[in-house]
Amino acid sequence: MTTTRTAACLTILLMATILAGCYAPQGSKPAPEPTGVVTGRISDEETGLPLAAEIAFPYEESLQGVVSDSESGLYKLQLPVGIHRLRVSKDGYSSTEFPLEIPEGRTILKDITLEKKHVAKGIVTGKVSDASTGEALGAIIRFSGTNLPPTASDLQTGIYRTEVPPGTYVITVEAQGYLSVSSPVVVGDGASAIQHFELRKK
């Protein structure tokens, strides 16, 4: 009789243990990662105009970047608390990269300016005229052996002016009823090269 009672007690205890395990509260979900917010405006360093620039995280692939608004230049990012390295870039501009510390539960303001990339260029200018009379001529000016588009001198003044990359060029000038003329010219970065042409009639 005692053995039967003992077995019954053990059975009840075992069932109670199993049921307790089945209905035990599940482990609590992990607390959400603390975050903060950074917001600001991206603009052209020289003009102050808003820019649509890309903000990326080059060393944290898990973080998703954004593009600032094209009309206002405004951006907003919610990021995990800590120090992150941001890279801001846009075509035609020098990119910038910097660390930024995000505090928990706070919004920080970070305005960003981008500097336009320097494009090396110079100016070629001069006057095209009739060699005999000195009258101004409307002529076509070509940069031989290059892909640069031709330009033209003014019909009234004979003056031409165009921007080109720095370098040495052979300029060929053509006008209807005149012999063409070619001449070398050297153009420096940020400088103006003056080259006049006098054409003789055929």
HUTA-V832542 format. One record per pair of residues at least 6 apart in sequence whose C-alpha atoms are under 8 Angstrom apart, sorted by the first residue. I is the first residue (numbers start at 1). J is the second residue. Records with the same first field share a line. If there is no record, write none. Layout:
I = J  J
//
This chain:
33 = 80
34 = 80  81  104  105
35 = 78  79  80  81  102  103  104  105
36 = 78  79  80  81  102  103  104  105  106  107
37 = 76  77  78  79  102  105  106  107  108
38 = 76  77  78  79  102  107  108  109  110
39 = 74  75  76  77  107  108  109  110  111
40 = 74  75  76  109  110  111  112
41 = 50  68  72  73  74  75  110  111  112
42 = 50  51  52  53  68  73  74  75  111  112  113  114
43 = 49  50  51  73  112  113  114
44 = 50  51  113  114  115  116
45 = 113  114  115  116
46 = 115
48 = 113
50 = 70  71  72  73  74
51 = 68  69  70  71  72  73
52 = 67  68  69  70  71  73  90
53 = 67  68  73  88  89  90
54 = 65  66  67  68  87  88  89  90
55 = 65  66  67  68  86  87  88  89
56 = 64  65  66  86  87  88
57 = 63  64  65  84  85  86  87
58 = 85  86  87
59 = 85
63 = 79
66 = 75  77
67 = 75
68 = 74  75
69 = 75
79 = 102
80 = 102
81 = 101  102  103  104
82 = 101  102  103
83 = 99  100  101  102
84 = 99  100  101  102
85 = 97  98  99  100
86 = 97  98  99  100
87 = 95  96  97  98
88 = 95  96  97
89 = 95  96  114
92 = 116  117
93 = 114  115  116  117
94 = 114  115  116  117
95 = 114
96 = 114
102 = 108
120 = 165  166  189  190
121 = 163  164  165  166  188  189  190  191
122 = 163  164  165  166  187  188  189  190  191  192  193
123 = 161  162  163  164  187  190  191  192  193
124 = 161  162  163  164  187  192  193  194  195
125 = 159  160  161  162  192  193  194  195  196
126 = 159  160  161  194  195  196  197
127 = 136  153  157  158  159  160  195  196  197
128 = 136  137  138  139  153  158  159  160  196  197  198  199
129 = 135  136  137  158  197  198  199
130 = 136  137  198  199  200  201
131 = 198  199  200
132 = 200
134 = 198
136 = 155  156  157  158  159
137 = 153  154  155  156  157  158  175
138 = 152  153  154  155  156  158  175
139 = 152  153  154  155  158  173  174  175  176
140 = 150  151  152  153  173  174  175
141 = 150  151  152  153  171  172  173  174
142 = 148  149  150  151  171  172  173
143 = 149  150  169  170  171  172
144 = 169  170  171  172
145 = 170
148 = 164
151 = 160  161  162
152 = 160
153 = 159  160  161
154 = 160
164 = 187
165 = 187  189
166 = 186  187  188  189
167 = 186  187  188
168 = 184  185  186  187
169 = 184  185  186  187
170 = 182  183  184  185
171 = 182  183  184  185
172 = 180  181  182  183
173 = 180  181  182  197
174 = 180  181
177 = 201  202
178 = 199  200  201  202
179 = 199  200  201  202
180 = 199
181 = 197  199
185 = 193  195
186 = 193
187 = 193
//
